[in-house]
Amino acid sequence: MLYRTLGNAHALAITRGEEVRRRALERSGQGTVEYVGLILLVSLLMLGMVAAMKGFSGRQGTELAELIVDKIQSAVDKIAFR
């Protein structure tokens, strides 16, 4: 009877461990997807602002647009994929 109880406890622990591991694997990568979506949203907003600023005839708008484009390009160049 003791062996049966210990066997059942062991089987239960293994099953629970597999459930926890499976749930962790299902959630891994969720944060990455959210960050990529956020980066795309910010990029689109910046692109729209650059396009709007280039439409102005003033020099300040063009300088600001060029500065934004340069900063975005330098940030993208710094990204290292593993």
A tleap script that builds the chain and sets N, CA, C and O, in Angstrom:
source leaprc.protein.ff14SB
mol = sequence {
  NMET LEU TYR ARG THR LEU GLY ASN ALA HIE
  ALA LEU ALA ILE THR ARG GLY GLU GLU VAL
  ARG ARG ARG ALA LEU GLU ARG SER GLY GLN
  GLY THR VAL GLU TYR VAL GLY LEU ILE LEU
  LEU VAL SER LEU LEU MET LEU GLY MET VAL
  ALA ALA MET LYS GLY PHE SER GLY ARG GLN
  GLY THR GLU LEU ALA GLU LEU ILE VAL ASP
  LYS ILE GLN SER ALA VAL ASP LYS ILE ALA
  PHE CARG
}
set mol.1.N position { 0.819 -1.187 0.000 }
set mol.1.CA position { 0.000 0.000 0.000 }
set mol.1.C position { 0.873 1.266 0.000 }
set mol.1.O position { 0.541 2.247 -0.665 }
set mol.2.N position { 1.954 1.244 0.723 }
set mol.2.CA position { 2.856 2.380 0.739 }
set mol.2.C position { 3.456 2.606 -0.646 }
set mol.2.O position { 3.567 3.743 -1.104 }
set mol.3.N position { 3.839 1.521 -1.307 }
set mol.3.CA position { 4.417 1.635 -2.647 }
set mol.3.C position { 3.410 2.190 -3.644 }
set mol.3.O position { 3.763 2.984 -4.516 }
set mol.4.N position { 2.172 1.775 -3.515 }
set mol.4.CA position { 1.130 2.277 -4.412 }
set mol.4.C position { 0.924 3.778 -4.202 }
set mol.4.O position { 0.787 4.522 -5.172 }
set mol.5.N position { 0.900 4.223 -2.959 }
set mol.5.CA position { 0.721 5.645 -2.653 }
set mol.5.C position { 1.888 6.458 -3.186 }
set mol.5.O position { 1.692 7.515 -3.786 }
set mol.6.N position { 3.107 5.966 -2.968 }
set mol.6.CA position { 4.282 6.668 -3.475 }
set mol.6.C position { 4.302 6.673 -5.002 }
set mol.6.O position { 4.690 7.663 -5.621 }
set mol.7.N position { 3.881 5.561 -5.601 }
set mol.7.CA position { 3.810 5.488 -7.061 }
set mol.7.C position { 2.815 6.484 -7.622 }
set mol.7.O position { 3.091 7.147 -8.622 }
set mol.8.N position { 1.660 6.592 -6.985 }
set mol.8.CA position { 0.649 7.558 -7.429 }
set mol.8.C position { 1.138 8.994 -7.258 }
set mol.8.O position { 0.906 9.844 -8.118 }
set mol.9.N position { 1.816 9.257 -6.142 }
set mol.9.CA position { 2.350 10.600 -5.915 }
set mol.9.C position { 3.401 10.936 -6.962 }
set mol.9.O position { 3.452 12.063 -7.456 }
set mol.10.N position { 4.232 9.972 -7.297 }
set mol.10.CA position { 5.260 10.191 -8.314 }
set mol.10.C position { 4.630 10.455 -9.679 }
set mol.10.O position { 5.048 11.368 -10.391 }
set mol.11.N position { 3.637 9.668 -10.040 }
set mol.11.CA position { 2.955 9.851 -11.328 }
set mol.11.C position { 2.266 11.211 -11.386 }
set mol.11.O position { 2.283 11.874 -12.423 }
set mol.12.N position { 1.664 11.623 -10.282 }
set mol.12.CA position { 1.004 12.926 -10.230 }
set mol.12.C position { 2.024 14.056 -10.390 }
set mol.12.O position { 1.772 15.027 -11.103 }
set mol.13.N position { 3.176 13.926 -9.726 }
set mol.13.CA position { 4.215 14.954 -9.828 }
set mol.13.C position { 4.742 15.059 -11.253 }
set mol.13.O position { 4.967 16.161 -11.752 }
set mol.14.N position { 4.938 13.931 -11.906 }
set mol.14.CA position { 5.421 13.936 -13.294 }
set mol.14.C position { 4.399 14.604 -14.209 }
set mol.14.O position { 4.759 15.420 -15.058 }
set mol.15.N position { 3.139 14.262 -14.037 }
set mol.15.CA position { 2.078 14.833 -14.870 }
set mol.15.C position { 1.983 16.341 -14.674 }
set mol.15.O position { 1.861 17.089 -15.644 }
set mol.16.N position { 2.039 16.786 -13.427 }
set mol.16.CA position { 1.959 18.225 -13.147 }
set mol.16.C position { 3.169 18.951 -13.724 }
set mol.16.O position { 3.037 20.046 -14.269 }
set mol.17.N position { 4.340 18.344 -13.603 }
set mol.17.CA position { 5.545 18.951 -14.161 }
set mol.17.C position { 5.456 19.111 -15.664 }
set mol.17.O position { 5.878 20.130 -16.210 }
set mol.18.N position { 4.909 18.111 -16.335 }
set mol.18.CA position { 4.745 18.200 -17.791 }
set mol.18.C position { 3.738 19.281 -18.166 }
set mol.18.O position { 3.918 19.976 -19.166 }
set mol.19.N position { 2.676 19.427 -17.368 }
set mol.19.CA position { 1.693 20.479 -17.636 }
set mol.19.C position { 2.311 21.865 -17.508 }
set mol.19.O position { 2.089 22.737 -18.347 }
set mol.20.N position { 3.088 22.054 -16.446 }
set mol.20.CA position { 3.734 23.350 -16.229 }
set mol.20.C position { 4.697 23.656 -17.364 }
set mol.20.O position { 4.745 24.786 -17.851 }
set mol.21.N position { 5.463 22.662 -17.788 }
set mol.21.CA position { 6.423 22.858 -18.876 }
set mol.21.C position { 5.706 23.162 -20.182 }
set mol.21.O position { 6.149 24.020 -20.945 }
set mol.22.N position { 4.600 22.465 -20.449 }
set mol.22.CA position { 3.838 22.692 -21.682 }
set mol.22.C position { 3.251 24.102 -21.700 }
set mol.22.O position { 3.286 24.774 -22.731 }
set mol.23.N position { 2.714 24.553 -20.568 }
set mol.23.CA position { 2.149 25.907 -20.505 }
set mol.23.C position { 3.227 26.964 -20.698 }
set mol.23.O position { 2.990 27.980 -21.351 }
set mol.24.N position { 4.398 26.734 -20.141 }
set mol.24.CA position { 5.502 27.686 -20.300 }
set mol.24.C position { 5.923 27.767 -21.763 }
set mol.24.O position { 6.228 28.851 -22.261 }
set mol.25.N position { 5.944 26.639 -22.449 }
set mol.25.CA position { 6.323 26.638 -23.864 }
set mol.25.C position { 5.283 27.335 -24.727 }
set mol.25.O position { 5.625 27.979 -25.718 }
set mol.26.N position { 4.011 27.208 -24.352 }
set mol.26.CA position { 2.962 27.869 -25.111 }
set mol.26.C position { 3.073 29.389 -25.009 }
set mol.26.O position { 2.756 30.102 -25.960 }
set mol.27.N position { 3.520 29.881 -23.860 }
set mol.27.CA position { 3.607 31.321 -23.649 }
set mol.27.C position { 4.931 31.915 -24.097 }
set mol.27.O position { 5.027 33.131 -24.260 }
set mol.28.N position { 5.934 31.110 -24.296 }
set mol.28.CA position { 7.225 31.664 -24.680 }
set mol.28.C position { 7.123 32.274 -26.069 }
set mol.28.O position { 6.637 31.633 -27.000 }
set mol.29.N position { 7.572 33.485 -26.204 }
set mol.29.CA position { 7.488 34.178 -27.481 }
set mol.29.C position { 6.367 35.195 -27.530 }
set mol.29.O position { 6.329 36.023 -28.441 }
set mol.30.N position { 5.453 35.154 -26.572 }
set mol.30.CA position { 4.344 36.103 -26.563 }
set mol.30.C position { 4.864 37.523 -26.405 }
set mol.30.O position { 4.400 38.432 -27.094 }
set mol.31.N position { 5.820 37.725 -25.505 }
set mol.31.CA position { 6.388 39.059 -25.308 }
set mol.31.C position { 7.077 39.567 -26.554 }
set mol.31.O position { 7.016 40.758 -26.858 }
set mol.32.N position { 7.735 38.673 -27.280 }
set mol.32.CA position { 8.423 39.053 -28.504 }
set mol.32.C position { 7.432 39.570 -29.540 }
set mol.32.O position { 7.686 40.575 -30.204 }
set mol.33.N position { 6.316 38.888 -29.674 }
set mol.33.CA position { 5.295 39.298 -30.640 }
set mol.33.C position { 4.751 40.681 -30.274 }
set mol.33.O position { 4.532 41.519 -31.149 }
set mol.34.N position { 4.536 40.911 -28.994 }
set mol.34.CA position { 4.018 42.207 -28.570 }
set mol.34.C position { 5.034 43.317 -28.828 }
set mol.34.O position { 4.665 44.405 -29.270 }
set mol.35.N position { 6.300 43.052 -28.557 }
set mol.35.CA position { 7.328 44.068 -28.808 }
set mol.35.C position { 7.465 44.361 -30.300 }
set mol.35.O position { 7.639 45.518 -30.683 }
set mol.36.N position { 7.391 43.356 -31.131 }
set mol.36.CA position { 7.483 43.576 -32.574 }
set mol.36.C position { 6.310 44.431 -33.041 }
set mol.36.O position { 6.487 45.340 -33.852 }
set mol.37.N position { 5.118 44.145 -32.534 }
set mol.37.CA position { 3.951 44.947 -32.889 }
set mol.37.C position { 4.106 46.394 -32.444 }
set mol.37.O position { 3.746 47.316 -33.177 }
set mol.38.N position { 4.636 46.590 -31.253 }
set mol.38.CA position { 4.849 47.939 -30.745 }
set mol.38.C position { 5.881 48.689 -31.578 }
set mol.38.O position { 5.704 49.869 -31.882 }
set mol.39.N position { 6.953 48.006 -31.944 }
set mol.39.CA position { 7.996 48.631 -32.771 }
set mol.39.C position { 7.434 49.010 -34.141 }
set mol.39.O position { 7.741 50.081 -34.666 }
set mol.40.N position { 6.619 48.139 -34.713 }
set mol.40.CA position { 6.015 48.458 -36.009 }
set mol.40.C position { 5.084 49.662 -35.908 }
set mol.40.O position { 5.064 50.510 -36.800 }
set mol.41.N position { 4.323 49.737 -34.837 }
set mol.41.CA position { 3.416 50.863 -34.656 }
set mol.41.C position { 4.192 52.174 -34.540 }
set mol.41.O position { 3.843 53.164 -35.183 }
set mol.42.N position { 5.229 52.180 -33.732 }
set mol.42.CA position { 6.040 53.394 -33.569 }
set mol.42.C position { 6.713 53.751 -34.890 }
set mol.42.O position { 6.800 54.928 -35.241 }
set mol.43.N position { 7.186 52.756 -35.619 }
set mol.43.CA position { 7.828 53.015 -36.907 }
set mol.43.C position { 6.859 53.654 -37.896 }
set mol.43.O position { 7.218 54.589 -38.611 }
set mol.44.N position { 5.640 53.148 -37.933 }
set mol.44.CA position { 4.643 53.725 -38.840 }
set mol.44.C position { 4.313 55.168 -38.454 }
set mol.44.O position { 4.156 56.028 -39.320 }
set mol.45.N position { 4.210 55.424 -37.156 }
set mol.45.CA position { 3.950 56.797 -36.721 }
set mol.45.C position { 5.096 57.730 -37.103 }
set mol.45.O position { 4.873 58.854 -37.553 }
set mol.46.N position { 6.319 57.250 -36.917 }
set mol.46.CA position { 7.480 58.072 -37.274 }
set mol.46.C position { 7.540 58.290 -38.780 }
set mol.46.O position { 7.867 59.386 -39.234 }
set mol.47.N position { 7.234 57.273 -39.548 }
set mol.47.CA position { 7.238 57.400 -41.001 }
set mol.47.C position { 6.207 58.429 -41.454 }
set mol.47.O position { 6.471 59.239 -42.343 }
set mol.48.N position { 5.031 58.387 -40.832 }
set mol.48.CA position { 4.006 59.373 -41.158 }
set mol.48.C position { 4.435 60.784 -40.802 }
set mol.48.O position { 4.148 61.728 -41.539 }
set mol.49.N position { 5.121 60.935 -39.678 }
set mol.49.CA position { 5.594 62.256 -39.282 }
set mol.49.C position { 6.677 62.758 -40.231 }
set mol.49.O position { 6.697 63.935 -40.591 }
set mol.50.N position { 7.573 61.865 -40.634 }
set mol.50.CA position { 8.620 62.256 -41.587 }
set mol.50.C position { 7.994 62.685 -42.907 }
set mol.50.O position { 8.390 63.696 -43.487 }
set mol.51.N position { 7.015 61.916 -43.383 }
set mol.51.CA position { 6.355 62.263 -44.647 }
set mol.51.C position { 5.637 63.600 -44.534 }
set mol.51.O position { 5.645 64.393 -45.475 }
set mol.52.N position { 5.016 63.853 -43.386 }
set mol.52.CA position { 4.311 65.122 -43.208 }
set mol.52.C position { 5.289 66.289 -43.122 }
set mol.52.O position { 5.011 67.369 -43.643 }
set mol.53.N position { 6.427 66.082 -42.473 }
set mol.53.CA position { 7.401 67.158 -42.319 }
set mol.53.C position { 8.099 67.482 -43.638 }
set mol.53.O position { 8.476 68.633 -43.862 }
set mol.54.N position { 8.278 66.509 -44.503 }
set mol.54.CA position { 8.929 66.782 -45.790 }
set mol.54.C position { 8.024 67.593 -46.711 }
set mol.54.O position { 8.499 68.199 -47.671 }
set mol.55.N position { 6.741 67.609 -46.428 }
set mol.55.CA position { 5.804 68.392 -47.221 }
set mol.55.C position { 5.910 69.884 -46.953 }
set mol.55.O position { 5.493 70.694 -47.781 }
set mol.56.N position { 6.461 70.253 -45.807 }
set mol.56.CA position { 6.634 71.677 -45.493 }
set mol.56.C position { 7.780 72.248 -46.314 }
set mol.56.O position { 8.762 71.567 -46.610 }
set mol.57.N position { 7.627 73.509 -46.670 }
set mol.57.CA position { 8.674 74.154 -47.468 }
set mol.57.C position { 9.790 74.718 -46.597 }
set mol.57.O position { 10.847 75.091 -47.106 }
set mol.58.N position { 9.563 74.783 -45.302 }
set mol.58.CA position { 10.566 75.348 -44.405 }
set mol.58.C position { 11.755 74.415 -44.195 }
set mol.58.O position { 11.629 73.195 -44.297 }
set mol.59.N position { 12.891 74.997 -43.905 }
set mol.59.CA position { 14.115 74.229 -43.702 }
set mol.59.C position { 14.067 73.418 -42.411 }
set mol.59.O position { 14.638 72.330 -42.336 }
set mol.60.N position { 13.383 73.948 -41.389 }
set mol.60.CA position { 13.325 73.242 -40.108 }
set mol.60.C position { 12.607 71.898 -40.227 }
set mol.60.O position { 13.023 70.912 -39.618 }
set mol.61.N position { 11.550 71.861 -40.999 }
set mol.61.CA position { 10.820 70.610 -41.181 }
set mol.61.C position { 11.670 69.559 -41.871 }
set mol.61.O position { 11.641 68.386 -41.498 }
set mol.62.N position { 12.427 69.977 -42.873 }
set mol.62.CA position { 13.299 69.057 -43.597 }
set mol.62.C position { 14.429 68.570 -42.705 }
set mol.62.O position { 14.783 67.392 -42.743 }
set mol.63.N position { 15.000 69.462 -41.903 }
set mol.63.CA position { 16.074 69.062 -40.983 }
set mol.63.C position { 15.569 68.073 -39.939 }
set mol.63.O position { 16.246 67.097 -39.617 }
set mol.64.N position { 14.377 68.335 -39.415 }
set mol.64.CA position { 13.801 67.427 -38.425 }
set mol.64.C position { 13.523 66.064 -39.043 }
set mol.64.O position { 13.791 65.033 -38.426 }
set mol.65.N position { 12.989 66.058 -40.257 }
set mol.65.CA position { 12.705 64.790 -40.931 }
set mol.65.C position { 13.994 64.007 -41.171 }
set mol.65.O position { 14.035 62.794 -40.962 }
set mol.66.N position { 15.039 64.693 -41.607 }
set mol.66.CA position { 16.322 64.013 -41.846 }
set mol.66.C position { 16.921 63.483 -40.550 }
set mol.66.O position { 17.504 62.398 -40.535 }
set mol.67.N position { 16.782 64.240 -39.460 }
set mol.67.CA position { 17.289 63.807 -38.162 }
set mol.67.C position { 16.562 62.544 -37.684 }
set mol.67.O position { 17.181 61.610 -37.175 }
set mol.68.N position { 15.243 62.539 -37.860 }
set mol.68.CA position { 14.459 61.363 -37.453 }
set mol.68.C position { 14.866 60.144 -38.272 }
set mol.68.O position { 15.047 59.058 -37.721 }
set mol.69.N position { 15.008 60.316 -39.575 }
set mol.69.CA position { 15.409 59.204 -40.443 }
set mol.69.C position { 16.791 58.686 -40.048 }
set mol.69.O position { 17.006 57.475 -40.000 }
set mol.70.N position { 17.725 59.591 -39.766 }
set mol.70.CA position { 19.069 59.175 -39.351 }
set mol.70.C position { 19.047 58.396 -38.046 }
set mol.70.O position { 19.741 57.388 -37.914 }
set mol.71.N position { 18.254 58.852 -37.077 }
set mol.71.CA position { 18.162 58.157 -35.792 }
set mol.71.C position { 17.558 56.762 -35.959 }
set mol.71.O position { 18.020 55.804 -35.339 }
set mol.72.N position { 16.534 56.651 -36.789 }
set mol.72.CA position { 15.916 55.346 -37.024 }
set mol.72.C position { 16.907 54.412 -37.703 }
set mol.72.O position { 17.011 53.242 -37.337 }
set mol.73.N position { 17.641 54.927 -38.699 }
set mol.73.CA position { 18.613 54.085 -39.392 }
set mol.73.C position { 19.732 53.637 -38.459 }
set mol.73.O position { 20.178 52.493 -38.543 }
set mol.74.N position { 20.191 54.509 -37.578 }
set mol.74.CA position { 21.257 54.111 -36.651 }
set mol.74.C position { 20.746 53.100 -35.635 }
set mol.74.O position { 21.485 52.199 -35.237 }
set mol.75.N position { 19.490 53.236 -35.211 }
set mol.75.CA position { 18.916 52.264 -34.272 }
set mol.75.C position { 18.757 50.900 -34.936 }
set mol.75.O position { 19.012 49.871 -34.309 }
set mol.76.N position { 18.342 50.886 -36.187 }
set mol.76.CA position { 18.184 49.619 -36.913 }
set mol.76.C position { 19.544 48.976 -37.157 }
set mol.76.O position { 19.667 47.753 -37.095 }
set mol.77.N position { 20.557 49.774 -37.430 }
set mol.77.CA position { 21.902 49.242 -37.653 }
set mol.77.C position { 22.486 48.606 -36.390 }
set mol.77.O position { 23.319 47.704 -36.481 }
set mol.78.N position { 22.059 49.065 -35.221 }
set mol.78.CA position { 22.576 48.533 -33.960 }
set mol.78.C position { 21.960 47.189 -33.579 }
set mol.78.O position { 22.490 46.489 -32.716 }
set mol.79.N position { 20.856 46.825 -34.211 }
set mol.79.CA position { 20.168 45.570 -33.869 }
set mol.79.C position { 21.037 44.407 -34.309 }
set mol.79.O position { 21.483 44.343 -35.455 }
set mol.80.N position { 21.270 43.488 -33.382 }
set mol.80.CA position { 22.061 42.289 -33.672 }
set mol.80.C position { 21.165 41.075 -33.481 }
set mol.80.O position { 20.620 40.865 -32.397 }
set mol.81.N position { 21.016 40.291 -34.511 }
set mol.81.CA position { 20.217 39.074 -34.423 }
set mol.81.C position { 21.089 37.927 -33.949 }
set mol.81.O position { 22.222 37.758 -34.401 }
set mol.82.N position { 20.544 37.144 -33.034 }
set mol.82.CA position { 21.306 35.994 -32.509 }
set mol.82.C position { 20.860 34.728 -33.148 }
set mol.82.O position { 21.385 33.659 -32.834 }
savepdb mol mol.pdb
quit
